[in-house]
Amino acid sequence: MLHTKCREIGTSRGIIIPRHILEEAHISVNDTLEIDFCAEDSTIKIKKYSSNKPRQNWDLAFKKLHEANEDELLIPDIFENENFDGTI
């Protein structure tokens, strides 16, 4: 368990979080953080903010898969029962 003090920073207050904790949490300088306070037990939860862009950087992931020859189809491209004239 880590103990730290709340400090005056100009007209605000802040805490210093050691680098090893930030590295373990994958938090870098200028990352946006989400802070949640629970009044019931006076706890503060801090986590890296996710921007709700679930497909962000997929292009890079697909490129890496292709370069590693791991981009094979999991389902055949054409099914045997497909009808190409548009009728069912």
C-alpha positions in Angstrom: 0.0 0.0 0.0 1.2 3.5 -0.9 0.8 6.5 1.3 1.0 10.0 -0.1 -0.1 13.5 0.9 -2.5 15.9 -0.8 -0.5 19.0 -1.8 -1.3 22.6 -2.8 -0.7 23.2 -6.5 -1.5 26.8 -7.1 -5.2 27.2 -6.2 -5.8 23.5 -6.7 -4.8 20.4 -4.8 -3.1 17.3 -6.1 -1.4 14.0 -5.4 1.8 12.6 -6.8 1.5 9.0 -8.2 4.8 7.2 -8.5 6.0 6.4 -12.0 6.0 2.6 -11.5 2.3 2.6 -10.7 1.5 4.8 -13.8 3.6 2.5 -16.0 1.8 -0.6 -14.6 -1.5 1.1 -15.4 -0.3 2.1 -18.9 -0.9 5.8 -18.1 1.3 8.3 -20.0 1.7 12.0 -19.8 -1.3 13.8 -21.4 -3.5 10.7 -21.2 -7.1 11.5 -20.3 -8.1 10.0 -17.0 -11.6 9.1 -15.6 -12.0 9.9 -11.9 -14.9 8.4 -9.9 -15.6 9.3 -6.3 -17.7 7.1 -4.0 -19.0 9.2 -1.0 -20.3 6.1 0.8 -16.7 4.8 1.6 -14.7 8.0 0.6 -12.8 6.2 -2.2 -11.5 7.7 -5.4 -11.0 5.4 -8.5 -8.8 6.6 -11.3 -8.5 4.9 -14.6 -7.4 5.6 -18.1 -10.3 7.1 -20.2 -11.5 5.1 -23.1 -12.8 7.3 -25.9 -15.6 4.9 -27.1 -13.9 4.3 -30.4 -13.9 0.5 -30.3 -12.4 0.2 -33.8 -9.6 2.6 -33.2 -6.3 1.3 -34.6 -7.9 -1.7 -36.2 -6.1 -0.8 -39.4 -2.7 -1.3 -37.7 -3.8 -4.5 -36.2 -5.0 -5.9 -39.5 -1.8 -4.8 -41.2 0.2 -6.7 -38.5 -1.9 -9.8 -39.0 -1.4 -9.7 -42.8 2.4 -9.2 -42.4 2.5 -12.2 -40.1 0.4 -14.3 -42.6 -2.3 -14.7 -39.9 -5.2 -13.1 -41.8 -6.8 -16.3 -43.1 -10.6 -16.5 -43.6 -12.4 -18.3 -40.8 -15.6 -18.8 -42.9 -15.5 -19.7 -46.6 -15.9 -16.8 -49.0 -18.6 -18.6 -51.0 -21.1 -21.1 -49.7 -22.2 -24.1 -51.7 -25.9 -23.2 -51.4 -25.5 -19.6 -52.6 -27.8 -18.6 -55.4 -26.2 -16.0 -57.7 -29.4 -15.1 -59.7 -31.0 -13.4 -56.8 -33.8 -15.9 -56.1 -34.1 -17.7 -52.8 
